[in-house]
Amino acid sequence: MSFGRPPSVSAGFQSAPPDRGSFPLDHYGECKDFMKVYLDCLRKNSSNSTPCRHLNREYLDCRMDRGLMGRDEWRNLGLDNLQSSPPETSPEGSVKNAPNNAPSSP
């Protein structure tokens, strides 16, 4: 056996599905605007997600509405205590009414 080499695949390796299912890519950019605003908020807040949680909820809501992830309860995602609108003191704007960038037909 040599050190630094990956283990042999035939030595009992078994793959397992992800715990929460698949997370398909957004090929048509249907939720791209939500994602960009959320990532901009994270950059402006030095990767502190607390002030950006309302944007996270809007992004995940977009993904669930468009079938890009399974619908789940907000409490299971850790977002049950958020209001649907952003806090008054937040410098970030909500993109709840962002345009749908999806093509008219897949």
N, C-alpha and C positions, 0 to 999 in steps of 0.2 A: 504494500500500500504506500502510495506517495503522498506527502503532505502538500496541501494547497490545491489538490485536484478535487473536482466535484465528486460526490459519492456516486456509486454505480446506480443507474436507473433500475437495473434488474434486482437490486438488493432490497426489495420490499417497499419501494416508493409508491405511495398512493396519493393521487390528487384529491382534493376536496372542494366542493362548491363554496362560494362565498357565503358568509353568515346571513347577509341580508339580500341575497339575490343579485341579479346583474344590474349594471348601471350603464345602459347603452349610451354611445356617443351621440351628440346633437349634430348629426350630419348636415341638416338643413339650417342650422343656426336659429332655431325657433326661440331659444331662451338666451341667445348670445348677449342681448342688451342687458338683461338681468344679471348675467354673469359678470359683464364688464363693470357695471356699477358696483357690484359687490366687491370685486377684486380691487377697484379703485379705492373703495372705502377701507379695505384692509391695508392697502399701501399708505394711505393718509394717516392711518392710526397705528402704524408700526406693527402690523400683523395682530393687533389686539381685536378680536372678533366681537367683543361685547357691544360697541357702538354700531356694529354692522349687522346685528342679528335680525333686524326687521328685513334687511335686504336678503339675507340668507333664506328667510322664510318665503319671500316673494320668488326667489330663484327656484327653490324646491317646489313651490306651488305651481310655477310654470311647467316644470318637468313632469309633475304628476298630472296636470291638466292635459298635457300633450302625449301622455303614455310613455315618457322616457324613463320613468321609474314607477314602481308600484305605489298606489295610494296607501298612505299610512297615517296614523293619528299623530298630531303635533306633539303630544306628550312622549310618544315613542322616539321622536326625533329631537327631543329636548327643547322644543320651541313652543310649548303650550302656554307659557306665561306671557307671551308677547301679544300686543295689540296688533290689529291688522294694519294700522297706519304707523308710520315712523314716529319716534318721540319728538316732541316740540323742540328740544334742544339740539337735535341732530343736525350737523351741517350738511349731511347728505340728502339728496332728494330721492323720493320714491319713484320707481319706474313701473308702478302698477299698471299704468296706461301706456306702456311702451309699445311701439308698433310691432306687429307680428311680421317677422322676416321670413316666414316660411313660404316656399313656392306654392303656387295655386294647386299643383298636383305633384305627387311624389314620383 
